[in-house]
């Protein structure tokens, strides 16, 4: 079975298993998703969703962030971990958005990754979820499951993204990544795998024994 064939089977299996694929971060506009995703680094989405309501209430607009201070942001995002770096990146990101992009969040990975603290994972999430363009968000669940399925053979995010773009239908790639997150949490975890209940067990290239 080729990677392309296995990818199509995975797309259909995950679509049936998780029909309502969507980002678990809560946001109201492109800027909020950009900031929430930056906060999610080495932090759970659930924790980020507890933090952002107060953050966005204090800073409801891009201009509000620009007029605030790094210290204020630090205080509000403290529980997300790495808060000093994240607060600095958020503040600088907002300044660049205002001064370079006219307050508009860019719609390409290339432009988004020019923003402070924004890597390809964050950029792809914004491009896919906000602008509905083909995107591949290589979070840890996506990387792990793609390797076990045999869709890639590397843990390097940019290489996983390249491999998935080569085998996934562009219109399915964003939802596929969201569904791997759900599947990784529920069935195919880092510690082990519940292959006996996995919707992809029949064509998985590297099934894992449960622990």
C-alpha positions in Angstrom: 0.0 0.0 0.0 1.4 3.4 -0.9 1.5 6.4 1.4 -1.1 8.1 -0.8 -3.5 5.2 -0.5 -3.0 4.9 3.2 -3.5 8.7 3.6 -6.9 8.5 1.8 -8.0 5.6 4.1 -6.9 7.6 7.1 -8.8 10.7 6.0 -12.1 8.8 5.6 -11.7 6.7 8.7 -11.0 9.8 10.9 -13.8 11.7 9.2 -16.3 9.0 10.2 -14.9 8.8 13.7 -14.7 12.5 14.4 -17.1 14.3 12.0 -16.9 17.6 13.9 -13.3 18.4 13.5 -12.3 21.8 14.8 -9.7 23.6 16.8 -10.1 23.2 20.5 -8.8 26.7 21.2 -11.5 29.3 21.8 -11.3 32.6 19.9 -13.4 35.3 18.3 -11.1 36.7 15.6 -7.8 36.0 13.8 -5.7 37.9 16.4 -7.2 35.9 19.2 -6.4 32.6 17.5 -2.9 33.8 16.8 -2.3 34.7 20.5 -4.1 31.6 21.9 -1.9 29.4 19.7 1.2 31.1 20.9 0.1 30.5 24.5 -0.5 26.8 23.8 3.2 26.0 23.3 4.1 23.4 26.0 0.7 24.1 27.5 -2.7 22.4 27.2 -5.5 23.9 25.1 -7.7 23.6 28.2 -5.4 25.7 30.3 -5.2 28.3 27.5 -9.0 28.5 27.3 -9.0 29.3 31.0 -6.5 32.1 30.6 -7.7 33.9 27.4 -11.1 35.2 28.6 -9.4 37.6 31.1 -6.6 38.4 28.7 -9.0 39.3 25.8 -11.2 41.2 28.2 -8.3 43.4 29.3 -7.0 43.7 25.7 -10.0 43.4 23.4 -8.3 44.9 20.3 -4.9 45.0 18.7 -4.5 48.6 19.7 -5.2 47.7 23.3 -2.4 45.2 23.2 -0.1 47.8 21.7 -0.9 50.3 24.3 -0.5 47.9 27.1 2.8 46.5 28.6 4.6 43.2 28.6 4.3 43.1 32.4 0.5 43.3 32.2 0.4 40.5 29.7 2.8 38.4 31.8 0.5 38.7 34.8 -2.5 37.4 32.8 -0.7 34.5 31.1 1.4 33.4 34.0 -0.2 30.0 34.4 0.5 29.0 30.8 4.2 28.5 31.5 7.1 30.2 29.7 5.0 33.3 30.4 7.8 35.8 30.1 8.8 34.7 26.6 5.1 34.3 25.5 4.2 37.8 26.8 7.1 39.4 25.1 6.3 37.7 21.8 2.6 38.6 22.0 3.4 42.3 22.6 6.0 42.5 19.8 3.7 40.5 17.5 1.0 43.1 18.0 3.3 46.0 17.3 4.5 44.4 14.1 0.9 43.7 13.0 0.0 47.3 13.6 3.1 48.9 12.1 3.8 46.6 9.2 0.6 44.9 8.3 -2.0 47.6 9.0 -3.6 45.7 11.8 -4.5 42.7 9.5 -3.3 39.2 10.4 -1.5 37.9 7.3 -3.1 35.0 5.3 0.1 33.1 4.3 2.5 30.9 6.2 5.4 32.9 4.8 4.2 36.2 6.2 2.9 34.9 9.4 6.2 33.3 10.3 7.8 36.7 10.1 5.9 37.7 13.2 7.7 37.3 16.6 7.2 33.9 18.2 5.2 32.5 15.2 6.4 29.2 13.8 5.0 27.1 11.0 2.6 25.2 13.3 0.9 28.4 14.5 1.0 29.9 11.0 -0.6 26.8 9.4 -3.4 26.8 12.1 -4.3 30.4 11.3 -4.1 29.9 7.5 -6.3 26.8 7.7 -8.9 27.8 10.3 -9.2 31.5 9.6 -8.5 31.8 5.9 -9.7 28.3 4.9 -6.6 27.5 2.9 -4.9 24.1 2.7 -2.8 23.8 5.9 -0.9 21.1 7.8 -0.6 21.7 11.6 2.1 19.4 12.8 1.5 19.2 16.5 2.8 16.3 18.6 -0.4 14.1 18.0 -0.3 14.6 14.3 3.5 13.8 14.1 3.1 10.7 16.2 0.0 9.3 14.4 1.4 10.1 11.0 4.6 8.1 11.8 2.6 5.2 13.1 0.4 5.2 10.0 3.5 5.3 7.8 2.7 8.6 6.2 6.1 10.0 7.3 9.2 8.6 8.9 10.5 11.7 10.7 9.8 13.7 13.8 11.0 17.0 12.4 7.8 19.1 12.1 8.7 20.9 8.8 9.5 17.5 7.2 6.3 15.9 8.5 4.4 18.9 7.0 6.2 18.3 3.7 5.3 14.6 3.7 1.7 15.2 4.6 1.2 17.9 2.0 2.4 15.3 -0.6 -0.2 12.7 0.3 -3.2 14.5 1.7 -5.9 16.0 -0.5 -5.4 19.8 0.1 -9.1 20.3 1.0 -8.8 17.6 3.7 -5.5 18.5 5.2 -6.6 21.0 7.9 -9.4 18.8 9.2 -7.2 15.7 9.1 -4.7 17.4 11.5 -7.5 18.4 13.9 -8.8 14.9 13.9 -5.4 13.4 14.7 -5.3 15.6 17.8 -8.7 14.1 18.9 -7.6 10.6 18.0 -4.2 11.0 19.8 -6.0 12.1 23.0 -8.6 9.3 22.9 -7.0 6.3 21.3 -3.4 6.6 20.0 -1.5 8.3 22.8 2.2 8.7 23.3 2.4 6.1 26.0 0.5 3.5 24.1 -2.3 2.8 21.7 -5.7 1.2 21.9 -5.3 -0.6 18.6 -8.3 -2.9 19.4 -10.7 0.1 19.1 -8.8 2.1 16.5 -10.6 3.0 13.3 -7.3 2.8 11.4 -6.0 -0.5 12.8 -6.7 -2.4 9.6 -4.2 -0.3 7.6 -1.9 1.1 10.2 1.8 0.5 9.2 3.2 0.4 12.8 0.6 -0.7 15.4 1.7 -0.2 18.9 1.2 -2.6 21.8 -0.7 -1.0 24.7 1.1 -0.4 28.0 
